[in-house]
Amino acid sequence: MTLALDERRRAMLAEMGLSGFSVLPLASEERGATAQAPAAPPPAPPAARPAPAQPARQPIAEPAATVAPAAGAVPLLSWEELRQAVTECRACGLCHSRTTTVFGVGDPQPDWLVVGEAPGEQEDLQGEPFVGQAGKLLDNMLRAIGLDRQRKVYIANVLKCRPPGNRNPDPAEVAQCEPFLRRQVELLRPKIILAMGRFAVQSLLGSTEPIGRLRGRVHQYQGVPLVVTYHPAYLLRNLPEKAKAWADLCLALEQLRGQAEAGSGNSGL
Ligand code: URA
């Protein structure tokens, strides 16, 4: 690791309140590449990576649907059809107050799927998840483990529309949106899911147990390992909990390394 990089990542850990922790090597460093190597070209969907433990990923760049499908059709949609269905969704009252839907952002062939709660004000305006203060913390958490929102990571929310005034999602809204997230997982086939906050946990694990009781072990969602952690907005209000979030990231990394060692292909760690 170059000195500059090392310092930058130490600064990120410091921002997370984790100055005492060692800096993890970047994926490229573990593969022996230099830190200054040019960014990899955008991945070409569909995945060509060997992944014997999981079903092959499906093509995600297909012609857009022009008509919003019935909810029952969601499990059959291609990636672009799914995006279009979200854009056109009027299944619950949130469609009246939203500015735009927020489908997700990131690498179409990610190792990581990060799942948050719902768009906030800025996300609703910009159509991208986690662009506010909580998003800055999330970006720093990702950078601390050598990732960013465009590379090896996809970020999505339980709800694709902003609840007015940033109120909590209600159970009916979570239930309406659930097929969209489920289909995103099926098509993205991430190697690990990071479920951030109680609504992500409720939607993905169907559990109302507190985060504190669910974190620290690896769960499964559709055969994908899932690690539970605190939502970045919660961490901003409860700074001492950042150390636990760091431990959760490390658990997820360990899980990925385990997958790589078990011969499931290049984890990109
Ligand atoms: N919080 C979330 O859960 N998701 C966002 O996109 C922004 C803030």
Residues whose N, C-alpha, C, O or C-beta is under 5 A from the ligand:
A	BS01	URA	G116 E117 A118 P119 G120 E123 E128 P129 F130 A134 N157
